[in-house]
Amino acid sequence: MSWDASRGIHDAILAEYGVPERDYFHIVTEHAPGQIFAQDAGLGFERSAGVVMIQIFTQGGRSPEAKQSLFAAIAERLAEVGVAGEDVFLGYMENSASDWSFGFGRAQYVTGELAVPTK
């Protein structure tokens, strides 16, 4: 995945969820051909070898509509850098404010060092 793809995902999150610009935490791992298996789960389409698998970790509380809007925005941004819609695979994981530490072994949302984001 290129810088442009990572930036496109982040821009979609900024636009849809209104998070601060510096809430930019991506791990990009590339795999050789034959190391990712991502079939269509019975939806009737084929993915290419260029599949991009995205796992989003975020605090819970956003509506199904907000999530759908984010998924669409990510697919749109990735299409702009050449990733086909059928090659965008998203997993969305929710947790709570007490599940985050941004450094120093402290849960900054719990200690009050960071304000808990609003949905």
URQUIMO-V982349 format. One record per residue. SS is DSSP state (H for helix, E for strand, - for the rest). Layout:
<<SS> <SS>>
This chain:
<<-> <-> <H> <H> <H> <H> <H> <H> <H> <H> <H> <H> <H> <H> <H> <H> <H> <-> <-> <-> <-> <-> <-> <-> <-> <-> <-> <-> <-> <-> <-> <-> <-> <-> <-> <-> <-> <-> <-> <-> <-> <-> <-> <-> <-> <-> <-> <-> <-> <-> <-> <E> <E> <E> <E> <E> <E> <E> <E> <-> <-> <-> <-> <H> <H> <H> <H> <H> <H> <H> <H> <H> <H> <H> <H> <H> <H> <H> <H> <H> <-> <-> <-> <-> <H> <H> <H> <E> <E> <E> <E> <E> <E> <E> <E> <-> <H> <H> <H> <-> <-> <-> <E> <-> <-> <E> <-> <H> <H> <H> <H> <-> <-> <-> <-> <-> <-> <-> <->>
